[in-house]
Amino acid sequence: SSLTDNLDWCDIVAYASSTVALEALMRGKPVLHFDAQEVVSGDPLIGPDPGFRFEALDAREGAAILGQLIEMNDEDYKRRAQLAVDYVGAYLPPATPACPPLSHPVVLPIFYLP
C-alpha cells in the first residue's frame, strides 16, 4: 500500500523525525511525537503549535495521550483538525504550476577543450 493509503486508514500518526507528520496534519489527523531526547531535534514541527500535535517521552505517556484522543469530544476534535490543516497551509508554500512547453528549443553550447 502507499503512504496515502496508510494515512487514509490510520487515526493517528506516531513519529520521531519524519515529515509524514506534516502529511497527517494536512489531512486533519493528530500526530504523536515521540521525543528521542536528541541534542538537535529532528522534529519538523518545531515552532508554533499546529493544534493537533502531542508529545510523549515514552510508551506510557503515548498511551495516556491516546486515551485523551479517544475521550475528546467531536467539537474539539474538529476544531483541532482544522487548526492542523490551517497550520500546514501556512507552513508549506503553494504548489507551483507545471512549466509550460517551450515555444522554441533551447540549445546549450557545449565546449570541449582538450
PyRosetta script that sets phi, psi and omega in degrees:
from pyrosetta import init, pose_from_sequence

init()
pose = pose_from_sequence("SSLTDNLDWCDIVAYASSTVALEALMRGKPVLHFDAQEVVSGDPLIGPDPGFRFEALDAREGAAILGQLIEMNDEDYKRRAQLAVDYVGAYLPPATPACPPLSHPVVLPIFYLP")
pose.set_psi(1, 165.7)
pose.set_omega(1, -176.6)
pose.set_phi(2, -98.8)
pose.set_psi(2, 169.6)
pose.set_omega(2, 175.8)
pose.set_phi(3, -58.9)
pose.set_psi(3, -42.2)
pose.set_omega(3, 179.0)
pose.set_phi(4, -59.2)
pose.set_psi(4, -45.0)
pose.set_omega(4, 177.9)
pose.set_phi(5, -59.9)
pose.set_psi(5, -45.3)
pose.set_omega(5, -179.5)
pose.set_phi(6, -64.2)
pose.set_psi(6, -41.0)
pose.set_omega(6, 179.0)
pose.set_phi(7, -68.3)
pose.set_psi(7, -35.4)
pose.set_omega(7, 176.1)
pose.set_phi(8, -66.4)
pose.set_psi(8, -34.8)
pose.set_omega(8, -175.8)
pose.set_phi(9, -76.7)
pose.set_psi(9, -37.8)
pose.set_omega(9, -170.7)
pose.set_phi(10, -79.3)
pose.set_psi(10, 163.4)
pose.set_omega(10, 175.4)
pose.set_phi(11, -102.6)
pose.set_psi(11, -23.5)
pose.set_omega(11, -179.1)
pose.set_phi(12, -153.3)
pose.set_psi(12, 150.4)
pose.set_omega(12, 177.1)
pose.set_phi(13, -115.1)
pose.set_psi(13, 124.2)
pose.set_omega(13, 173.8)
pose.set_phi(14, -99.7)
pose.set_psi(14, 137.3)
pose.set_omega(14, -176.7)
pose.set_phi(15, -151.6)
pose.set_psi(15, 163.2)
pose.set_omega(15, 174.2)
pose.set_phi(16, -114.3)
pose.set_psi(16, -45.4)
pose.set_omega(16, -178.8)
pose.set_phi(17, -158.0)
pose.set_psi(17, 69.3)
pose.set_omega(17, -176.5)
pose.set_phi(18, -140.5)
pose.set_psi(18, 141.9)
pose.set_omega(18, 176.2)
pose.set_phi(19, -73.9)
pose.set_psi(19, -2.3)
pose.set_omega(19, 173.1)
pose.set_phi(20, -59.6)
pose.set_psi(20, -26.5)
pose.set_omega(20, 176.0)
pose.set_phi(21, -58.7)
pose.set_psi(21, -41.3)
pose.set_omega(21, 177.2)
pose.set_phi(22, -64.3)
pose.set_psi(22, -41.2)
pose.set_omega(22, 178.6)
pose.set_phi(23, -60.6)
pose.set_psi(23, -40.9)
pose.set_omega(23, 179.9)
pose.set_phi(24, -66.9)
pose.set_psi(24, -46.7)
pose.set_omega(24, 179.0)
pose.set_phi(25, -60.7)
pose.set_psi(25, -35.2)
pose.set_omega(25, 178.8)
pose.set_phi(26, -60.4)
pose.set_psi(26, -27.4)
pose.set_omega(26, 179.2)
pose.set_phi(27, -95.9)
pose.set_psi(27, 7.0)
pose.set_omega(27, 179.7)
pose.set_phi(28, 75.1)
pose.set_psi(28, 24.0)
pose.set_omega(28, 179.9)
pose.set_phi(29, -98.3)
pose.set_psi(29, 143.5)
pose.set_omega(29, 175.8)
pose.set_phi(30, -71.6)
pose.set_psi(30, 152.2)
pose.set_omega(30, 177.7)
pose.set_phi(31, -125.6)
pose.set_psi(31, 143.0)
pose.set_omega(31, -180.0)
pose.set_phi(32, -119.5)
pose.set_psi(32, 110.6)
pose.set_omega(32, -179.5)
pose.set_phi(33, -89.8)
pose.set_psi(33, 121.8)
pose.set_omega(33, 172.3)
pose.set_phi(34, -92.4)
pose.set_psi(34, 109.4)
pose.set_omega(34, -176.1)
pose.set_phi(35, -75.6)
pose.set_psi(35, 116.2)
pose.set_omega(35, -179.3)
pose.set_phi(36, -83.2)
pose.set_psi(36, 4.1)
pose.set_omega(36, 178.5)
pose.set_phi(37, 57.1)
pose.set_psi(37, 39.9)
pose.set_omega(37, 178.5)
pose.set_phi(38, -81.2)
pose.set_psi(38, 155.7)
pose.set_omega(38, 179.1)
pose.set_phi(39, -61.0)
pose.set_psi(39, -46.4)
pose.set_omega(39, 176.2)
pose.set_phi(40, -112.5)
pose.set_psi(40, 120.0)
pose.set_omega(40, -177.0)
pose.set_phi(41, -69.7)
pose.set_psi(41, 138.1)
pose.set_omega(41, 174.6)
pose.set_phi(42, -95.4)
pose.set_psi(42, 6.6)
pose.set_omega(42, -178.1)
pose.set_phi(43, -71.4)
pose.set_psi(43, 121.0)
pose.set_omega(43, 179.2)
pose.set_phi(44, -74.1)
pose.set_psi(44, -7.4)
pose.set_omega(44, -176.5)
pose.set_phi(45, -104.3)
pose.set_psi(45, 51.0)
pose.set_omega(45, 174.6)
pose.set_phi(46, -88.6)
pose.set_psi(46, 154.0)
pose.set_omega(46, -179.8)
pose.set_phi(47, 107.2)
pose.set_psi(47, -146.5)
pose.set_omega(47, -175.8)
pose.set_phi(48, -59.6)
pose.set_psi(48, 147.8)
pose.set_omega(48, -180.0)
pose.set_phi(49, -68.0)
pose.set_psi(49, 122.8)
pose.set_omega(49, 179.6)
pose.set_phi(50, -76.6)
pose.set_psi(50, -0.1)
pose.set_omega(50, 175.0)
pose.set_phi(51, 92.4)
pose.set_psi(51, -24.9)
pose.set_omega(51, -176.3)
pose.set_phi(52, -133.8)
pose.set_psi(52, 29.2)
pose.set_omega(52, 179.4)
pose.set_phi(53, -109.4)
pose.set_psi(53, 131.6)
pose.set_omega(53, 178.5)
pose.set_phi(54, -122.3)
pose.set_psi(54, 155.6)
pose.set_omega(54, -176.0)
pose.set_phi(55, -129.2)
pose.set_psi(55, 136.7)
pose.set_omega(55, 178.0)
pose.set_phi(56, -136.7)
pose.set_psi(56, 146.4)
pose.set_omega(56, 176.5)
pose.set_phi(57, -95.6)
pose.set_psi(57, -20.0)
pose.set_omega(57, -178.9)
pose.set_phi(58, -155.3)
pose.set_psi(58, 179.1)
pose.set_omega(58, -176.0)
pose.set_phi(59, -63.8)
pose.set_psi(59, -35.3)
pose.set_omega(59, -180.0)
pose.set_phi(60, -63.2)
pose.set_psi(60, -45.2)
pose.set_omega(60, 177.5)
pose.set_phi(61, -65.3)
pose.set_psi(61, -40.2)
pose.set_omega(61, 178.0)
pose.set_phi(62, -60.1)
pose.set_psi(62, -42.1)
pose.set_omega(62, 178.9)
pose.set_phi(63, -64.7)
pose.set_psi(63, -38.7)
pose.set_omega(63, 178.3)
pose.set_phi(64, -63.7)
pose.set_psi(64, -39.1)
pose.set_omega(64, 179.0)
pose.set_phi(65, -67.5)
pose.set_psi(65, -40.5)
pose.set_omega(65, 176.1)
pose.set_phi(66, -59.1)
pose.set_psi(66, -39.9)
pose.set_omega(66, 176.4)
pose.set_phi(67, -61.4)
pose.set_psi(67, -41.4)
pose.set_omega(67, 177.5)
pose.set_phi(68, -62.1)
pose.set_psi(68, -40.1)
pose.set_omega(68, 179.4)
pose.set_phi(69, -66.1)
pose.set_psi(69, -39.5)
pose.set_omega(69, 178.9)
pose.set_phi(70, -63.0)
pose.set_psi(70, -38.2)
pose.set_omega(70, -178.0)
pose.set_phi(71, -82.7)
pose.set_psi(71, -11.0)
pose.set_omega(71, -176.1)
pose.set_phi(72, -63.5)
pose.set_psi(72, 134.8)
pose.set_omega(72, 179.0)
pose.set_phi(73, -74.1)
pose.set_psi(73, 159.3)
pose.set_omega(73, -174.6)
pose.set_phi(74, -59.8)
pose.set_psi(74, -38.7)
pose.set_omega(74, -178.3)
pose.set_phi(75, -63.6)
pose.set_psi(75, -46.1)
pose.set_omega(75, 179.5)
pose.set_phi(76, -66.1)
pose.set_psi(76, -40.6)
pose.set_omega(76, 179.1)
pose.set_phi(77, -60.3)
pose.set_psi(77, -47.3)
pose.set_omega(77, -179.5)
pose.set_phi(78, -65.5)
pose.set_psi(78, -38.6)
pose.set_omega(78, 178.6)
pose.set_phi(79, -63.2)
pose.set_psi(79, -46.1)
pose.set_omega(79, 179.5)
pose.set_phi(80, -66.2)
pose.set_psi(80, -38.4)
pose.set_omega(80, 178.3)
pose.set_phi(81, -60.7)
pose.set_psi(81, -42.1)
pose.set_omega(81, 179.2)
pose.set_phi(82, -68.3)
pose.set_psi(82, -37.8)
pose.set_omega(82, 175.1)
pose.set_phi(83, -59.6)
pose.set_psi(83, -40.3)
pose.set_omega(83, 179.9)
pose.set_phi(84, -64.7)
pose.set_psi(84, -45.7)
pose.set_omega(84, 179.7)
pose.set_phi(85, -62.2)
pose.set_psi(85, -43.6)
pose.set_omega(85, 178.9)
pose.set_phi(86, -64.0)
pose.set_psi(86, -39.6)
pose.set_omega(86, 178.8)
pose.set_phi(87, -58.7)
pose.set_psi(87, -49.7)
pose.set_omega(87, -178.4)
pose.set_phi(88, -65.9)
pose.set_psi(88, -37.5)
pose.set_omega(88, 177.8)
pose.set_phi(89, -60.6)
pose.set_psi(89, -34.9)
pose.set_omega(89, 178.4)
pose.set_phi(90, -82.6)
pose.set_psi(90, -27.8)
pose.set_omega(90, -175.9)
pose.set_phi(91, -77.6)
pose.set_psi(91, -43.6)
pose.set_omega(91, -177.3)
pose.set_phi(92, -96.9)
pose.set_psi(92, 138.9)
pose.set_omega(92, 177.1)
pose.set_phi(93, -70.1)
pose.set_psi(93, 156.0)
pose.set_omega(93, 177.9)
pose.set_phi(94, -65.1)
pose.set_psi(94, 152.9)
pose.set_omega(94, 178.2)
pose.set_phi(95, -63.8)
pose.set_psi(95, 145.1)
pose.set_omega(95, 177.9)
pose.set_phi(96, -92.7)
pose.set_psi(96, 146.7)
pose.set_omega(96, 178.5)
pose.set_phi(97, -67.4)
pose.set_psi(97, 156.1)
pose.set_omega(97, 178.6)
pose.set_phi(98, -62.7)
pose.set_psi(98, 150.6)
pose.set_omega(98, 178.4)
pose.set_phi(99, -65.3)
pose.set_psi(99, 133.6)
pose.set_omega(99, 178.3)
pose.set_phi(100, -70.8)
pose.set_psi(100, 155.9)
pose.set_omega(100, 177.8)
pose.set_phi(101, -64.6)
pose.set_psi(101, 147.8)
pose.set_omega(101, -180.0)
pose.set_phi(102, -75.9)
pose.set_psi(102, 142.8)
pose.set_omega(102, 178.8)
pose.set_phi(103, -81.1)
pose.set_psi(103, -16.6)
pose.set_omega(103, 177.3)
pose.set_phi(104, -147.2)
pose.set_psi(104, 151.0)
pose.set_omega(104, -178.6)
pose.set_phi(105, -67.5)
pose.set_psi(105, 149.0)
pose.set_omega(105, 176.8)
pose.set_phi(106, -102.1)
pose.set_psi(106, 127.0)
pose.set_omega(106, 179.9)
pose.set_phi(107, -114.0)
pose.set_psi(107, 123.2)
pose.set_omega(107, 176.8)
pose.set_phi(108, -101.7)
pose.set_psi(108, 125.2)
pose.set_omega(108, 178.4)
pose.set_phi(109, -69.6)
pose.set_psi(109, 138.6)
pose.set_omega(109, 177.9)
pose.set_phi(110, -118.7)
pose.set_psi(110, 125.2)
pose.set_omega(110, -179.5)
pose.set_phi(111, -108.6)
pose.set_psi(111, 136.2)
pose.set_omega(111, 176.2)
pose.set_phi(112, -114.7)
pose.set_psi(112, 118.6)
pose.set_omega(112, 178.5)
pose.set_phi(113, -114.8)
pose.set_psi(113, 113.9)
pose.set_omega(113, -178.2)
pose.set_phi(114, -68.4)
pose.dump_pdb("model.pdb")
